[in-house]
């Protein structure tokens, strides 16, 4: 009621109660002959009656009139409290408070009648007011009777006006609340809709309209998609309502985008709702778009499955690789770009892994690691992806020196950069020693065979000359003896036997000249192979080999195995000639001696050492069989056989030497190979 006390400010409903009471008060005052009147209303916050306006009284005078209600016996308060009009005349013993009396006196009011205005329906929240009426001739009991109909009429009018104002305020408040509710629901990015008990859609926001509403002007495809969405959502709600066992409120439904036609997955949050005004039940549903989340979840699940499968494959591959590495007897080591060991097999652990006993074993392992790291750093400077080299390591247990041939291969990463290096090592020292011993044995067997053949050839040659004389004598004698002579048969026997002896001698000569398999041969490659086989022996004698090989040296027609035996024999003889160390120089070129130095049809091999050299007497017998300067250590057949092999190829083997100035063996071979009828 506070807004009724302030006439300058309109109520929330819009009309001032003064507009309702003024016409009625004007009719009452004029009809009953009252001179002055004041309307007072109850102000609940201050618990007092306060003047609102008056008739023949200024508004300022009326507003100065205020009477407290609590514990007051003021006639104005009594009329308001009891609902019965009260009459006050001067001198009748009714006492007014000083403020009321002074204010009434200022207005020129003496006696008066106070008529209450209360709600006709008895509502406690209805309008409550008092009308104070005064005339010059005074007031009597008749005035009280006359004011009862007015009070009822005014109270009814105020009640109606109050009801109108309450309805108007409620309507406006409802409209404001509805407006805010509309904006609130449509500001949500998710579809929100309300369905009734039959799962029919009653209300929905704009986002939901995109999925569930369409007009006739839109395309048939969109209308079909909207119809499908309504059907799917209604079916989902029906299924959820039947699923009474599950109390989950978060469900999922698959809909169709009416514009794009793509699949949309929504998580539906449903809550039951009750309209208290009409008593109808329904469901409020909020749809959360989880399409991307579901797709991402499915993709993550597939990725996790792929990762798990790849992890199993990687583990199986790693196990197989570990099994292979453990099974390989040769050392294999994998290092990163900083030469830090990533993995190594058992054979490599034997060489590089210390046992932490701080003994000799660990010292050798650390030395091997340092030597291999330095070697690998130099090897990585080569441009090729697969690199080869040799490094000398030591067996930590036996302290045996190991000649290890290392094959290193770079491991590229996914972007092409090198991430690791795999090195496989092979102990070539033992292989070379075995090959050297095999060739020495072959050479020794060849020397013995050649010696036997030479001896047989010498014997055959010596016997062949007198045998030829015997055959000639028998031929002459057979011409002198007639055919029918008894001695003729003995001559025939002697002739046949001498012919048989001749055939036996020719077979012996053939045994001395065995046939060999010849083909295109690279002399430079033979030199390198022979060097590899005798490398350990040369290091033991502190001999350094130097090669001066002609890159454009042509291939020759020869037996590679026999020439390799010749070179091996010359290299070993040179090492024996330099017991305290020295240099072994091997050179290849085209041409032969001084007269044909530039001939392209000949290939020349020079094997020169810096040893003690030989005297002229030794040089004169150097190619004789069974001649040796090694005393009991040599057979004396090596150079003799080598000389025979070179001659069998149509070439020459010469020697130049002086005491204290080293020795040079020169091999000259024809490129085309030996003549067909050449002596072997």
C-alpha positions in Angstrom: 0.0 0.0 0.0 3.0 2.3 0.2 2.6 3.3 -3.5 -0.9 4.6 -2.7 0.6 7.2 -0.3 2.6 8.8 -3.1 0.2 10.2 -5.6 2.9 11.5 -7.9 4.1 7.9 -8.6 1.8 5.5 -10.4 1.4 1.9 -9.1 2.7 -1.0 -10.9 -0.9 -1.4 -12.2 -0.9 2.2 -13.5 -4.0 3.9 -11.8 -4.0 5.9 -8.6 -6.8 5.0 -6.1 -7.4 8.8 -5.9 -8.9 8.6 -9.4 -11.5 6.1 -8.0 -12.3 7.8 -4.7 -12.4 11.5 -5.9 -15.6 11.2 -8.0 -17.4 9.3 -5.2 -16.2 11.7 -2.5 -17.3 14.7 -4.6 -20.8 13.2 -5.0 -21.0 12.4 -1.2 -19.9 15.8 -0.1 -22.2 17.6 -2.4 -25.1 15.2 -1.8 -25.0 15.2 2.0 -23.9 18.9 2.4 -20.5 18.4 3.9 -18.1 21.3 3.8 -14.8 19.5 4.0 -13.4 16.0 3.7 -10.1 14.2 4.0 -9.2 10.7 2.8 -6.7 8.8 4.9 -5.1 5.4 3.9 -3.3 2.8 6.0 0.4 2.8 5.4 1.6 -0.7 6.4 5.4 0.0 6.7 4.8 2.9 9.1 1.7 1.3 10.7 -0.2 4.6 10.5 -3.1 6.4 8.8 -1.8 9.0 6.5 -3.7 11.7 4.7 -3.9 11.3 0.9 -6.1 14.1 -0.4 -9.1 16.2 0.6 -12.1 18.3 -0.5 -11.9 22.0 0.3 -8.6 21.0 1.8 -5.1 21.3 0.2 -3.1 18.2 -0.4 -0.3 19.6 1.8 -2.8 19.9 4.7 -4.1 16.5 4.1 -0.6 14.9 3.9 0.3 16.5 7.3 -2.4 14.4 8.9 -0.9 11.2 10.3 -2.2 9.0 13.1 -0.3 6.0 14.5 -2.4 2.8 14.7 -0.7 0.8 17.3 -2.3 1.2 20.8 -4.2 4.3 19.8 -7.9 5.2 20.7 -8.1 7.9 18.1 -11.6 7.8 16.5 -10.0 7.5 13.1 -8.1 4.4 14.3 -11.2 3.0 16.0 -13.2 3.4 12.8 -10.4 1.6 10.8 -10.1 -1.2 13.4 -13.8 -1.9 14.0 -15.1 -1.0 10.6 -17.9 1.2 12.2 -18.2 4.9 11.5 -17.3 7.2 14.4 -18.7 10.6 15.3 -16.7 13.3 17.0 -18.1 16.6 18.3 -16.2 19.3 20.2 -16.9 19.0 24.0 -18.2 15.4 23.9 -15.1 14.2 25.8 -13.3 12.6 22.9 -9.6 13.5 23.1 -7.5 13.7 20.0 -3.7 13.7 20.0 -2.0 17.0 19.7 -0.8 16.5 16.1 -4.3 15.4 14.9 -6.0 18.2 16.7 -3.6 20.9 15.5 -3.8 19.6 11.9 -7.7 19.5 12.0 -7.8 23.0 13.5 -5.5 24.2 10.7 -7.9 22.8 8.2 -10.9 24.5 10.0 -12.5 21.2 11.0 -14.3 20.9 14.3 -16.7 18.1 14.6 -16.5 15.2 12.1 -17.5 11.8 11.1 -14.9 9.0 10.4 -16.2 6.4 7.9 -14.1 3.3 7.4 -13.4 2.0 3.9 -12.4 -1.8 4.0 -12.4 -4.7 1.6 -16.0 -5.8 0.8 -14.8 -9.4 0.7 -13.0 -9.2 4.0 -9.5 -9.9 2.5 -6.7 -8.9 4.7 -4.7 -7.6 1.8 -7.6 -5.4 0.5 -7.6 -1.6 0.7 -8.0 0.0 4.1 -8.9 3.7 4.4 -10.9 6.2 6.4 -12.9 9.2 5.1 -13.1 12.2 7.5 -16.2 14.4 6.8 -17.1 17.8 8.4 -19.8 20.5 8.1 -20.2 23.9 9.8 -23.5 23.0 11.4 -22.0 19.8 13.0 -22.7 16.2 12.5 -25.2 13.9 14.1 -26.3 10.2 14.3 -28.2 10.6 11.0 -24.9 11.2 9.3 -23.7 7.9 10.6 -26.6 6.1 9.0 -26.2 7.9 5.7 -22.5 7.1 5.5 -23.0 3.3 5.8 -24.1 2.8 2.1 -21.3 5.1 0.9 -18.7 3.2 2.9 -19.9 -0.1 1.3 -20.0 1.4 -2.2 -16.5 2.9 -1.8 -15.1 -0.2 -0.3 -16.5 -2.3 -3.2 -15.1 0.1 -5.7 -11.7 0.1 -4.0 -11.8 -3.7 -3.9 -12.5 -4.0 -7.6 -9.9 -1.4 -8.4 -7.4 -3.4 -6.3 -8.2 -6.6 -8.0 -7.8 -5.1 -11.4 -4.4 -3.7 -10.3 -3.4 -7.1 -8.9 -4.4 -8.8 -12.1 -2.7 -6.2 -14.2 0.5 -6.5 -12.2 0.4 -10.3 -12.3 -0.2 -10.2 -16.1 2.6 -7.8 -16.7 4.9 -9.8 -14.3 3.9 -13.0 -16.2 4.7 -11.4 -19.5 8.1 -10.2 -18.3 8.9 -13.6 -16.8 7.8 -15.3 -20.0 10.0 -12.9 -22.0 13.0 -13.7 -19.8 12.1 -17.4 -20.0 12.0 -17.2 -23.8 15.4 -15.5 -24.0 16.9 -17.9 -21.4 15.8 -21.0 -23.3 16.8 -19.7 -26.7 20.2 -18.5 -25.5 21.1 -22.2 -24.8 23.1 -23.6 -27.7 21.6 -27.1 -27.1 18.1 -28.1 -28.3 15.5 -28.0 -25.5 12.0 -29.2 -25.8 9.0 -30.2 -23.7 6.8 -33.3 -24.5 3.5 -34.3 -23.1 2.5 -37.7 -21.7 2.0 -39.0 -25.2 5.5 -37.9 -26.2 4.2 -35.2 -28.5 6.3 -32.1 -28.7 4.6 -29.1 -27.0 7.4 -26.5 -26.8 10.9 -26.2 -28.1 13.6 -23.6 -28.5 15.0 -22.3 -31.8 17.8 -24.9 -31.8 15.3 -27.7 -31.4 13.1 -26.1 -34.2 16.0 -26.7 -36.6 15.7 -30.4 -35.9 11.9 -30.9 -35.4 10.0 -28.2 -37.2 9.6 -27.5 -40.9 7.3 -25.6 -43.2 5.7 -26.4 -46.5 8.0 -23.9 -48.3 11.1 -26.0 -47.4 12.5 -28.8 -49.5 11.1 -32.3 -49.4 14.4 -33.6 -48.2 14.4 -31.4 -45.1 10.8 -32.2 -44.4 11.6 -35.8 -44.6 14.6 -35.4 -42.3 12.4 -33.5 -39.8 9.8 -36.2 -39.9 12.4 -38.8 -39.3 13.8 -36.9 -36.3 10.4 -36.6 -34.8 9.8 -40.3 -35.3 13.2 -41.3 -33.9 12.9 -39.0 -30.9 9.4 -40.1 -30.1 10.3 -43.8 -30.4 13.3 -43.2 -28.1 11.2 -41.5 -25.5 8.7 -44.4 -25.7 11.4 -47.0 -25.2 12.9 -45.1 -22.3 9.5 -44.8 -20.6 9.0 -48.6 -21.0 12.5 -49.2 -19.5 11.4 -48.9 -15.9 14.2 -51.0 -14.6 16.8 -48.5 -15.6 16.9 -45.2 -13.8 19.4 -43.5 -16.0 18.5 -40.1 -17.1 21.2 -39.7 -19.7 20.3 -41.5 -23.0 21.5 -41.2 -26.6 19.5 -40.8 -29.8 20.7 -40.6 -33.4 19.1 -37.9 -35.5 19.6 -36.4 -39.0 20.9 -32.9 -39.8 18.0 -31.5 -42.0 20.4 -29.3 -44.0 23.5 -31.4 -44.3 21.9 -34.8 -44.2 24.7 -36.1 -41.9 24.3 -38.3 -38.8 24.0 -36.5 -35.5 24.4 -38.2 -32.1 22.7 -36.5 -29.1 23.0 -37.3 -25.5 19.5 -36.7 -24.1 19.0 -35.4 -20.5 15.4 -35.9 -19.5 13.6 -34.6 -16.4 9.9 -35.2 -15.6 7.8 -32.0 -15.2 4.4 -31.1 -13.9 2.2 -28.2 -14.9 0.5 -27.3 -11.6 -1.9 -24.9 -13.2 -3.5 -27.5 -15.5 -2.2 -30.6 -13.7 -0.6 -32.2 -16.8 2.6 -34.1 -16.7 5.4 -34.0 -19.3 9.1 -34.4 -19.9 11.7 -31.7 -20.4 14.6 -32.9 -22.7 17.9 -31.2 -23.3 19.9 -32.6 -26.3 23.7 -32.4 -26.1 25.5 -32.8 -29.4 28.1 -35.6 -28.8 28.7 -36.5 -32.5 32.3 -35.3 -32.6 32.9 -36.8 -29.1 31.6 -40.1 -30.2 33.5 -40.1 -33.4 36.6 -39.1 -31.6 36.0 -41.8 -29.0 35.5 -44.4 -31.7 38.7 -43.2 -33.5 40.6 -43.3 -30.2 39.3 -46.8 -29.6 40.4 -47.8 -33.1 43.7 -46.1 -32.6 44.2 -47.8 -29.2 43.4 -51.1 -30.9 45.9 -50.4 -33.6 48.5 -49.3 -31.1 47.9 -52.5 -29.1 48.2 -54.6 -32.2 51.4 -52.7 -33.2 52.7 -53.1 -29.7 52.2 -56.8 -29.8 53.8 -57.0 -33.3 56.7 -54.9 -32.0 57.2 -57.1 -29.0 57.1 -60.3 -31.2 59.5 -58.7 -33.6 61.7 -57.6 -30.8 61.7 -61.1 -29.3 62.6 -62.6 -32.7 65.3 -60.0 -33.1 66.7 -60.8 -29.7 66.6 -64.5 -30.5 68.4 -63.9 -33.8 71.0 -61.7 -32.1 71.6 -64.3 -29.4 72.0 -67.0 -32.0 74.5 -65.0 -34.1 78.0 -66.0 -33.0 79.6 -62.8 -34.4 79.5 -59.6 -32.3 76.7 -57.2 -33.2 76.4 -53.8 -31.6 73.9 -51.0 -32.1 74.8 -47.4 -31.1 73.1 -44.0 -31.3 74.5 -40.9 -32.9 76.5 -40.1 -29.8 78.1 -43.6 -29.9 76.2 -44.7 -26.9 75.4 -48.4 -26.8 71.7 -49.2 -27.4 71.9 -52.9 -27.6 74.4 -55.7 -28.2 74.4 -59.5 -28.4 76.3 -61.9 -26.2 79.3 -62.0 -28.4 79.6 -58.2 -28.3 79.1 -58.2 -24.5 82.0 -60.5 -24.2 84.2 -57.9 -25.8 82.8 -54.6 -24.5 81.0 -55.3 -21.2 83.0 -55.1 -18.0 82.4 -57.5 -15.2 83.0 -54.8 -12.5 85.8 -56.8 -10.9 88.3 -54.0 -11.7 90.7 -56.5 -13.1 92.5 -57.1 -16.3 89.2 -58.2 -18.0 87.6 -54.8 -17.4 90.6 -52.9 -18.5 90.6 -54.8 -21.9 86.8 -54.3 -22.2 87.2 -50.5 -21.7 90.1 -50.4 -24.1 88.0 -52.2 -26.7 85.1 -49.8 -26.2 87.4 -46.8 -26.7 89.1 -48.3 -29.7 85.8 -49.2 -31.4 84.2 -45.8 -30.6 87.1 -44.0 -32.2 87.1 -46.4 -35.2 83.4 -46.0 -35.7 83.6 -42.2 -35.6 86.2 -42.3 -38.4 84.1 -44.8 -40.3 81.0 -42.6 -40.2 82.8 -40.0 -42.2 82.4 -42.2 -45.3 79.5 -41.0 -47.5 78.0 -44.5 -48.2 75.2 -45.9 -46.0 77.0 -49.2 -45.6 80.6 -48.9 -44.5 83.4 -51.5 -44.0 86.7 -51.4 -42.2 89.0 -53.3 -39.9 89.8 -52.7 -36.2 92.1 -54.6 -33.9 90.5 -55.7 -30.6 91.6 -58.0 -27.8 89.8 -60.9 -26.3 89.3 -60.0 -22.6 89.8 -63.6 -21.4 92.6 -65.0 -23.6 94.1 -61.6 -24.4 94.4 -62.8 -28.0 94.5 -60.0 -30.7 91.5 -60.2 -33.0 91.4 -58.8 -36.5 87.7 -57.7 -36.7 86.2 -56.7 -40.0 83.3 -54.3 -39.2 80.3 -53.8 -41.5 78.4 -50.7 -40.3 75.0 -49.7 -41.6 73.0 -46.5 -40.8 69.5 -46.9 -39.5 67.2 -44.1 -40.8 64.4 -42.7 -38.8 60.8 -42.0 -40.0 61.9 -38.6 -41.4 65.1 -39.8 -43.1 67.6 -38.7 -40.4 70.1 -41.3 -39.0 69.0 -42.5 -35.6 71.4 -45.4 -35.0 74.2 -47.5 -36.5 74.3 -51.3 -36.6 77.8 -52.8 -36.7 78.4 -56.5 -37.4 81.9 -57.8 -36.7 83.7 -60.8 -38.2 87.0 -62.2 -37.0 88.8 -62.3 -40.3 92.2 -62.9 -38.7 91.4 -66.6 -38.1 89.9 -67.0 -41.5 92.9 -65.5 -43.1 95.2 -67.7 -41.1 93.2 -70.8 -42.1 93.2 -69.7 -45.8 97.0 -69.0 -45.6 97.6 -72.4 -44.1 95.4 -74.0 -46.7 97.3 -72.2 -49.5 100.6 -73.1 -48.0 99.6 -76.7 -47.8 98.3 -76.5 -51.4 101.6 -74.9 -52.4 103.6 -77.5 -50.5 101.6 -80.3 -52.2 102.0 -78.6 -55.6 105.8 -78.3 -55.0 106.0 -82.0 -54.1 103.9 -82.9 -57.1 105.9 -80.6 -59.3 109.1 -82.0 -58.0 107.9 -85.5 -58.6 106.8 -84.5 -62.1 110.1 -82.8 -62.8 112.0 -85.9 -61.6 109.8 -88.1 -63.7 110.2 -85.8 -66.7 114.0 -85.8 -66.2 114.1 -89.6 -66.0 111.8 -89.9 -69.0 113.9 -87.5 -71.0 117.1 -89.3 -70.1 115.6 -92.7 -71.0 114.0 -91.4 -74.1 117.3 -90.7 -75.9 118.8 -94.2 -75.8 115.3 -95.7 -76.4 115.2 -93.7 -79.6 118.6 -95.2 -80.6 117.3 -98.7 -79.8 114.2 -98.2 -81.9 116.2 -96.9 -84.8 118.6 -99.9 -84.6 115.6 -102.3 -84.5 114.1 -100.6 -87.5 117.3 -101.0 -89.5 117.8 -104.6 -88.3 114.2 -105.5 -89.3 114.9 -104.4 -92.9 117.9 -106.7 -93.0 116.0 -109.8 -91.8 113.6 -111.3 -94.3 110.0 -111.8 -93.5 110.1 -115.6 -93.2 113.2 -115.8 -91.0 112.8 -117.4 -87.5 114.5 -114.3 -86.0 111.9 -112.0 -87.5 109.4 -112.8 -84.7 112.0 -111.7 -82.1 112.5 -108.4 -83.9 108.8 -107.8 -83.9 108.6 -108.5 -80.2 111.5 -106.1 -79.5 109.9 -103.4 -81.7 106.5 -103.6 -80.0 108.0 -103.5 -76.5 110.1 -100.4 -77.3 107.0 -98.7 -78.7 105.2 -99.5 -75.4 108.1 -98.0 -73.4 107.8 -94.9 -75.6 104.1 -94.5 -74.8 104.8 -94.9 -71.1 107.4 -92.1 -71.3 105.0 -89.8 -73.1 102.4 -90.5 -70.3 105.1 -89.6 -67.7 105.7 -86.3 -69.6 102.0 -85.6 -69.7 101.8 -86.1 -65.9 104.4 -83.3 -65.5 102.4 -81.0 -67.7 98.9 -81.0 -66.0 96.2 -79.0 -67.7 94.9 -75.9 -65.9 91.7 -73.8 -66.1 92.4 -70.3 -67.4 90.2 -67.3 -67.8 90.1 -63.5 -67.6 92.1 -62.5 -64.4 92.5 -59.2 -62.6 96.1 -59.0 -61.4 95.5 -56.1 -59.1 92.7 -58.1 -57.4 95.1 -61.0 -57.0 97.6 -58.7 -55.3 95.0 -57.5 -52.8 93.8 -61.0 -52.0 97.3 -62.2 -51.4 98.0 -59.2 -49.2 94.9 -60.0 -47.1 96.1 -63.6 -46.6 99.6 -62.7 -45.5 98.7 -59.5 -43.5 99.0 -61.1 -40.1 102.4 -62.7 -41.0 103.7 -59.3 -42.3 102.6 -57.6 -39.1 104.4 -60.2 -37.1 107.6 -59.4 -39.0 106.9 -55.7 -38.7 106.7 -55.5 -42.5 104.7 -52.6 -44.1 103.3 -53.3 -47.5 103.1 -50.6 -50.1 101.1 -50.9 -53.3 101.6 -49.1 -56.6 98.9 -50.6 -58.7 98.0 -49.3 -62.2 94.2 -48.7 -62.2 93.9 -49.3 -65.9 95.8 -52.6 -65.9 94.1 -54.9 -68.4 92.8 -58.4 -67.6 95.0 -61.3 -68.6 94.2 -64.8 -69.7 95.6 -66.9 -66.8 94.9 -69.3 -63.9 94.1 -67.0 -60.9 94.8 -69.7 -58.4 98.3 -70.5 -59.7 99.2 -66.8 -60.0 97.9 -66.2 -56.5 100.2 -69.0 -55.3 103.1 -67.4 -57.0 102.4 -64.0 -55.3 101.8 -65.6 -52.0 105.2 -67.4 -52.2 107.0 -64.2 -53.1 105.3 -62.3 -50.3 106.2 -64.9 -47.7 109.8 -65.1 -48.9 110.1 -61.3 -48.6 108.8 -61.4 -45.0 111.4 -64.1 -44.2 114.1 -61.9 -45.7 113.2 -59.0 -43.4 113.1 -60.5 -39.8 113.6 -57.1 -38.2 111.0 -55.3 -40.4 111.0 -53.4 -43.5 109.0 -52.5 -46.6 107.4 -54.7 -49.2 106.6 -52.8 -52.4 104.3 -54.3 -55.0 103.8 -52.5 -58.3 101.9 -53.4 -61.5 102.2 -51.8 -64.9 101.9 -52.7 -68.6 105.0 -53.6 -70.6 107.8 -56.0 -70.0 111.5 -55.2 -69.9 113.5 -52.3 -71.2 112.9 -53.1 -74.8 109.2 -53.4 -74.6 108.4 -51.2 -71.5 105.3 -49.7 -73.1 103.9 -52.7 -74.8 100.1 -53.1 -74.0 100.3 -56.8 -74.7 102.3 -57.5 -71.5 101.6 -57.1 -67.8 104.5 -56.7 -65.4 104.4 -57.3 -61.6 107.4 -56.1 -59.4 107.7 -57.5 -55.9 110.5 -55.6 -54.1 111.7 -55.9 -50.5 114.2 -54.0 -48.4 115.8 -57.1 -46.9 119.4 -58.3 -46.8 119.5 -59.2 -50.5 121.3 -62.2 -52.2 124.8 -62.9 -53.5 125.4 -63.8 -57.1 126.0 -67.4 -56.3 122.6 -67.6 -54.6 120.9 -65.9 -57.6 122.5 -68.4 -59.9 120.8 -71.3 -58.1 117.6 -69.6 -56.9 115.3 -71.4 -59.3 116.9 -74.9 -58.9 114.7 -77.5 -57.2 115.6 -78.4 -53.6 117.8 -75.4 -53.3 117.0 -73.3 -50.2 118.6 -70.7 -48.0 116.3 -71.5 -45.1 118.3 -74.6 -44.1 115.9 -77.3 -42.7 112.9 -74.9 -42.7 112.6 -74.8 -46.4 111.9 -77.4 -49.2 113.7 -75.5 -51.9 110.8 -76.0 -54.3 108.8 -72.7 -53.9 110.6 -70.6 -56.4 111.2 -73.6 -58.7 107.5 -74.2 -58.9 106.7 -70.5 -59.2 109.2 -70.2 -62.0 107.5 -73.2 -63.7 104.0 -71.7 -63.3 105.1 -68.4 -64.8 106.7 -70.2 -67.7 103.5 -72.3 -68.2 101.7 -69.0 -68.7 104.1 -68.0 -71.3 105.8 -65.4 -69.1 109.1 -64.9 -67.3 110.2 -64.7 -63.7 113.4 -62.7 -63.1 115.3 -61.6 -60.0 117.6 -58.7 -59.2 119.4 -58.4 -55.9 122.5 -57.2 -54.2 123.6 -57.9 -50.7 122.3 -55.2 -48.3 120.1 -53.6 -51.0 117.0 -55.8 -51.1 115.6 -58.1 -53.8 113.2 -57.5 -56.7 111.3 -60.3 -58.5 109.8 -59.3 -61.8 107.0 -61.3 -63.4 106.1 -60.6 -67.0 102.9 -62.2 -68.4 101.3 -61.9 -71.8 97.8 -60.5 -71.8 96.5 -63.1 -74.3 97.8 -66.0 -72.2 100.3 -68.7 -73.2 100.5 -70.1 -76.7 98.6 -73.2 -77.4 101.7 -75.3 -78.0 103.8 -73.6 -75.3 105.9 -75.8 -73.0 104.5 -76.1 -69.5 
